[in-house]
Amino acid sequence: MHLSRRKFLVFAAAGGAIGGLGTFISLGDAAPSFVWRGSALGGEARVALYGADETQAKEALGEVVREIERLENIFSLYREDSELSRLNAQGYLQGASNDLIEVLRSASDWRSRTQGAFNPLVQPLWQAAAKGSAVTQPMLEAVKGEITVADRIALPPHSTATLNGIAQGRIADRVTELLQRYGFDNVVIDAGELRIPGRERRAVGIPALKSAISVCEVAIATSEPKALVFDPKTFRHHLIDPKTGESPRYWESISVLAPTAETADALSTAFAILPHEMVGDLVAALADVAVIGADAKGRVRTFGSRKLLG
């Protein structure tokens, strides 16, 4: 196995530093035996294994590299030959992978359950914000369309899709499933969204609280407008309301705790553009979901599962 080929794997001896994961996992936790560092959908990704055997860890993490590469070739907007890029370029895609079909169906479901706040067709509005361009009525009309998901996937006319608000979570969940097949439960997975599948509790920093909470068997996704601001004067940022094309300012930071990273990812994306009352109403209809957010005035608001909130 030639792991150095992609310069993706970094193995740290027991007692070594966990690096970037420290922003999520408090320094009081035991150091992992092995750490993989790489990228997923344009962002940094890390996997930490605790108490792992070196031979088995290398084999499992090698599989992690291959699985992330495979999923990148499906979901990435940064690769011209990915399935999603080809769908956007052509407006349709024949013979799509099961992964793309499943995530598009999941995205459609979350679009319905969040009353349109989560919408994979938001991509043209995001691009307009990134370029500093005005949002046009034809753009807003295109976002109202529906993606046809069958043997042949088809986009509505004049639209393009992004799965960056859900696919990172799917990758974290897939890596979790892969590692569990190798017998690894005591792991921390950060693929843009955090997944802690094991029963050992870990202290995870929540930006809205400016402190950590103790969690296990959970996924956590955080959305923050300030993470990517296109125009400091107007505070036009990367979290776009699909219905208006605007960048709402209801939240400074909002974190969602859920059973899967895909769920946490989709909901944190949707909730970040919704007013507090609407978030509370939507969370009340969801099982095993909790929200911790700091509103625009810095007030901490919590909703949902008391079990997850500790």
Buried (B, 14 or more C-beta within 10 A) or exposed (E): EEBEEEEBBBBBEEEBEBBBBEEBBBEEBEBBBBBBBBBBBEEBBBBBBBBBBEEBBBEBBBBBBEBBEBBBBBBBBEBEEBBBBBBBEEBEBEEBBEBBBBBBEBBBEBBEBBEBBBBBBBBBBBBBBBEEEEBEEEBBEBBEBEBEBEEEBBBBEEBBBBBBBBBBBBBBBBBBEBBBEBEBBBBBBBBBBBBBBBEBBBBBBBBBBEEBBEBEBBBBBBBBBEEEBBEEEEEBBBBBBBBEBBBBEBBBBBBBBBBBBBBBBBBBBBBBBBEBEBBBEBBEEBEBBBBBBBBEEEEBBBBBBEEBBE
